[in-house]
Amino acid sequence: MQVKFGTDGWRAVIARDYTYDNLKLTALATGRYFLAHPNRDNGVCVGYDTRFMSKEFARYAAEVLSSMGLKVFLSGEFVSTPAVSLYTRDKHLAGGVMITASHNPPIYNGFKVKADYGGPAHPEVIDEIERYLLEVNPAEQAIPVPGLITMVDIKSHYIDYLKSKLDLPLIRESQLKIAHNAMYGAGQDIITRLLDESMVNCYHCSVNPGFDGINPEPIPQYIGDFVDFFNEVKTDVGIINDGDADRVGMLDENGEFVDSHKLFAIILKYLVEEKNERGEVAKTFALTDVIDRICAKHDLKMHLLPVGFKHVSRLMTTNDILIGGEESGGIGITSFLPERDGVYIGLLLLEIMAKKQKTLSELVEALFDEYGFFCYNRLDLHVADEQKQAIISAATGGKLTSIAGYAVTGFSDLDGFKYHFEGGWLLIRPSGTEPVLRLYCEANDREKVEKVLNFASKLG
């Protein structure tokens, strides 16, 4: 099997392709990149999430890297991806490795590469690692050097940083009742260590490598049981994080899901209008058009990028980016870290609620009042390759003149096939991490969204 990095690292099914042999090849190739880095003498770090055998895979990756003469700082417990990025940056390391498959189904595991600046490795770095993969001999021995491996507390380092970047006293004084759904992932126990435990109702904050049979992704189809719990315990706001806690979704006080499109817009407005911060804005191809309108109103330069936070992170390291984000719950603020962080963003929303003394639904309504109502949904099609190709073929080249009866007003193929129509847009794009075809839609009416998604699923 040829190891292939996708939108965010290498991911594969455990035991089929995600094996110790392939992990060795990946670690050896990544180690060659680290050895050529100016910070090579400072070493690298390795972290892992709560997935099946993540701890064992992380230990093995550390051993392989040590066999190359690299000092390795191995996390003593499961940690979030942003925690690994932060540790990599603050300790001036050559890079970091995170063993995680993020939001993917429980049968997957993965390998993310973190760069010295504290974010996803740039695409050209991944290209370089893949070139090294072609050169690695599968028979190459990787004899560990235990003396080069040091166990470290990456999580506490991260929690201390959060304390310095958030107005936690204000959040505590607000006496907000919070429900935190860690989705059995690596974000569990962070919020309770930052706030009074009496403020936080924890849900799925235990280790369950099967994730209770769902994908640990903070989107509506995977949180029905949490909504029931939320309504029972009568809390003010819910924070939901994915498997490695770099993504976020939220529930308002009524138990209504608030997606990252609205969260991104609320935070952008807060940073610009309340904190008087300035800078450029980066958004990926599947994120709401409302960001364009906020940027236009405040004369902020906006960058439209392909899907994948690695593209956002790159700009965060080269441009004066204030905030960047993507459709799937990944939002990053450069002054914090050039990395998406679901726990930090969730807590920042609590800070905004406390500062403005508004509920989350009131913040959303204020957004609608200013920019008009909008809603969004995504449909993941697990279909035969023949049907998948038929849909792609029908959408290719801007051939469609109407979408579900709505006249097409624009087309772009920056990453997938995006059609603007009266009152919204549709994006058709194969996933970069799973064998699915994703259909995304935003519109000014809920029924319109579902009508358009249904139309798209039957193309070809």
Long-range contacts (C-beta under 8 A, 24 or more apart in sequence): 2-133, 3-29, 3-130, 3-133, 4-130, 5-126, 5-129, 5-130, 6-432, 6-433, 7-307, 7-308, 7-310, 7-431, 7-432, 7-433, 8-102, 8-112, 8-120, 8-308, 8-309, 8-310, 8-432, 8-433, 9-98, 9-110, 9-111, 9-112, 9-113, 10-110, 10-111, 11-101, 11-102, 11-104, 11-108, 11-109, 11-110, 11-111, 11-433, 12-108, 12-109, 12-110, 13-107, 13-108, 14-52, 14-53, 14-107, 14-108, 14-109, 18-57, 18-108, 18-109, 18-110, 20-57, 20-60, 21-138, 23-57, 23-60, 23-61, 23-64, 23-111, 24-60, 24-64, 24-142, 25-133, 25-136, 25-138, 26-61, 26-111, 26-133, 27-60, 27-61, 27-64, 27-65, 27-97, 27-111, 27-142, 28-64, 28-68, 28-132, 28-136, 28-140, 28-142, 29-129, 29-130, 29-132, 29-133, 29-135, 29-136, 30-65, 30-95, 30-97, 30-111, 30-113, 30-129, 30-132, 31-64, 31-65, 31-68, 31-70, 32-68, 32-129, 32-132, 32-135, 32-136, 33-95, 33-113, 33-125, 33-128, 33-129, 33-132, 34-65, 34-70, 34-94, 34-95, 35-68, 35-69, 35-70, 35-94, 37-94, 37-95, 37-116, 38-94, 39-92, 39-93, 39-94, 39-116, 40-70, 40-94, 41-71, 42-71, 42-91, 42-92, 42-93, 42-94, 43-70, 43-71, 43-72, 43-73, 43-93, 43-94, 43-148, 44-70, 44-71, 44-72, 44-73, 44-88, 44-93, 44-94, 44-95, 44-96, 44-97, 45-72, 45-73, 45-74, 45-75, 45-84, 45-87, 45-88, 45-91, 45-93, 45-96, 45-97, 45-152, 45-154, 46-72, 46-73, 46-74, 46-75, 46-84, 46-96, 46-97, 46-98, 46-99, 47-75, 47-78, 47-79, 47-81, 47-83, 47-84, 47-87, 47-96, 47-97, 47-98, 47-99, 47-154, 48-75, 48-78, 48-79, 48-98, 48-99, 48-100, 49-78, 49-79, 49-80, 49-81, 49-98, 49-99, 49-100, 49-185, 49-186, 49-243, 49-244, 50-78, 50-184, 50-185, 50-186, 50-188, 50-207, 50-208, 50-209, 50-243, 51-99, 51-100, 51-101, 51-106, 51-108, 51-109, 51-209, 51-243, 52-106, 52-109, 52-209, 52-210, 53-109, 53-209, 54-78, 54-99, 54-100, 54-109, 57-99, 57-109, 58-97, 58-99, 61-97, 61-99, 61-111, 62-144, 62-149, 63-142, 63-144, 63-149, 64-142, 64-144, 65-97, 66-144, 66-145, 66-146, 66-148, 66-149, 67-141, 67-142, 67-143, 67-144, 67-145, 68-142, 69-145, 69-148, 70-94, 70-148, 71-148, 71-150, 72-148, 72-149, 72-150, 73-150, 73-152, 73-154, 74-149, 74-150, 74-151, 74-152, 75-151, 75-152, 75-153, 75-154, 75-155, 76-151, 76-152, 76-153, 76-154, 77-153, 77-155, 78-186, 78-207, 79-154, 79-155, 79-158, 79-186, 80-155, 80-158, 80-185, 80-186, 80-187, 80-190, 80-241, 80-244, 80-245, 80-246, 80-341, 80-342, 80-343, 81-112, 81-114, 81-186, 81-244, 81-245, 81-246, 81-339, 82-158, 82-245, 82-246, 82-337, 82-339, 82-340, 82-341, 82-342, 82-343, 82-344, 83-154, 83-155, 83-157, 83-158, 84-114, 84-154, 85-114, 85-118, 85-119, 85-120, 85-337, 85-339, 86-118, 86-157, 86-158, 86-161, 86-337, 86-339, 87-152, 87-154, 87-157, 87-158, 88-114, 88-115, 88-116, 88-118, 89-116, 89-117, 89-118, 89-337, 90-118, 90-157, 90-161, 92-116, 95-121, 98-244, 100-186, 100-243, 100-244, 101-243, 102-242, 102-243, 102-244, 102-246, 102-247, 102-433, 103-215, 103-216, 103-217, 103-218, 103-242, 103-243, 103-247, 103-328, 104-215, 104-243, 104-433, 104-434, 105-215, 105-434, 106-209, 106-210, 106-211, 106-213, 106-215, 106-216, 112-244, 114-339, 117-317, 117-338, 118-337, 118-338, 118-339, 119-313, 119-316, 119-317, 119-332, 119-337, 119-338, 119-339, 120-309, 120-310, 120-313, 120-339, 121-310, 122-310, 122-313, 122-314, 122-317, 123-310, 123-311, 123-314, 126-310, 155-190, 158-190, 159-190, 159-193, 159-194, 162-190, 162-194, 162-343, 162-344, 162-347, 163-194, 165-336, 165-344, 166-194, 166-344, 166-347, 166-348, 166-351, 167-351, 167-354, 167-355, 168-194, 168-195, 168-347, 170-351, 170-354, 170-355, 171-195, 171-347, 171-350, 171-351, 171-354, 172-196, 172-199, 173-354, 174-350, 174-353, 174-354, 175-199, 176-236, 176-237, 176-350, 176-353, 176-354, 177-201, 177-233, 177-234, 177-235, 177-236, 177-237, 178-235, 178-236, 178-237, 178-238, 178-239, 178-350, 179-203, 179-226, 179-229, 179-230, 179-233, 179-235, 179-237, 179-238, 179-239, 179-251, 180-205, 180-238, 180-239, 180-240, 180-241, 180-346, 181-218, 181-223, 181-226, 181-238, 181-239, 181-240, 181-241, 182-241, 182-245, 183-211, 183-214, 183-216, 183-217, 183-218, 183-222, 183-240, 183-241, 183-242, 183-243, 184-208, 184-209, 184-211, 184-212, 184-216, 184-243, 185-211, 185-216, 185-241, 185-242, 185-243, 185-244, 185-245, 186-243, 186-244, 186-245, 187-241, 187-244, 187-245, 187-342, 187-343, 190-245, 190-343, 191-239, 191-343, 191-346, 191-347, 194-347, 201-229, 201-233, 201-235, 203-229, 203-230, 211-243, 216-242, 216-243, 217-242, 217-243, 217-247, 217-328, 217-329, 218-242, 218-247, 218-248, 218-249, 218-329, 218-342, 219-249, 219-257, 219-259, 219-329, 219-378, 220-257, 223-249, 223-251, 223-257, 226-251, 227-251, 227-255, 227-257, 230-255, 231-255, 236-359, 237-349, 237-350, 237-353, 237-359, 237-360, 239-342, 239-343, 239-346, 239-347, 239-349, 239-350, 241-342, 241-343, 241-346, 242-329, 242-342, 245-341, 245-342, 245-343, 246-309, 246-330, 246-339, 246-340, 246-341, 246-342, 247-328, 247-329, 247-330, 247-340, 247-342, 248-329, 248-331, 248-342, 248-343, 248-345, 248-346, 249-329, 250-346, 250-349, 250-360, 251-360, 252-359, 252-360, 252-361, 252-364, 253-359, 253-360, 253-361, 254-361, 256-361, 258-360, 258-364, 259-329, 259-376, 260-287, 260-325, 260-326, 260-327, 260-328, 260-329, 260-330, 260-331, 261-287, 261-288, 261-290, 261-327, 261-374, 261-376, 261-442, 262-288, 262-364, 262-367, 263-331, 263-345, 263-349, 264-288, 264-291, 264-323, 264-325, 264-331, 265-290, 265-291, 265-294, 265-367, 265-371, 266-349, 266-352, 266-363, 266-364, 266-367, 267-323, 267-331, 267-333, 267-345, 267-348, 267-349, 267-352, 268-294, 268-322, 268-323, 269-294, 269-367, 270-352, 270-355, 270-356, 271-322, 271-323, 271-333, 272-298, 272-300, 272-322, 273-298, 274-352, 274-355, 274-356, 277-322, 278-322, 279-320, 279-321, 279-322, 279-323, 279-334, 280-315, 280-319, 280-320, 280-321, 280-322, 281-321, 281-322, 281-323, 281-324, 282-311, 282-312, 282-315, 282-316, 282-319, 282-321, 282-323, 282-324, 282-325, 283-312, 283-324, 283-325, 283-326, 284-308, 284-309, 284-311, 284-312, 284-325, 284-326, 284-327, 284-415, 285-412, 285-414, 285-415, 285-416, 285-418, 285-427, 285-429, 286-326, 286-327, 286-328, 286-378, 286-427, 286-429, 286-440, 287-325, 287-326, 287-327, 288-374, 288-376, 288-442, 289-374, 289-425, 289-442, 290-367, 290-371, 290-374, 293-371, 294-371, 304-414, 306-414, 306-415, 307-415, 307-416, 307-429, 307-432, 308-432, 309-339, 309-340, 312-340, 313-338, 313-339, 327-376, 327-378, 327-440, 372-444, 373-444, 373-445, 374-424, 374-442, 374-443, 374-444, 375-442, 375-443, 375-444, 375-445, 375-446, 375-449, 376-440, 376-441, 376-442, 376-449, 377-440, 377-441, 377-449, 377-450, 377-453, 378-438, 378-439, 378-440, 378-441, 379-438, 379-439, 379-441, 379-453, 379-456, 379-457, 380-431, 380-434, 380-436, 380-437, 380-438, 380-439, 381-436, 381-437, 381-438, 381-439, 381-457, 382-435, 382-436, 383-437, 387-460, 388-430, 388-437, 389-460, 390-459, 390-460, 391-428, 391-437, 391-456, 391-457, 391-459, 391-460, 392-417, 392-428, 392-430, 392-437, 392-460, 393-460, 394-459, 394-460, 395-419, 395-428, 395-456, 395-459, 403-452, 403-455, 403-456, 404-448, 404-451, 404-452, 404-454, 404-455, 406-448, 406-452, 421-452, 423-448, 424-448, 424-449, 424-452, 426-452, 426-453, 426-456, 428-456, 428-459
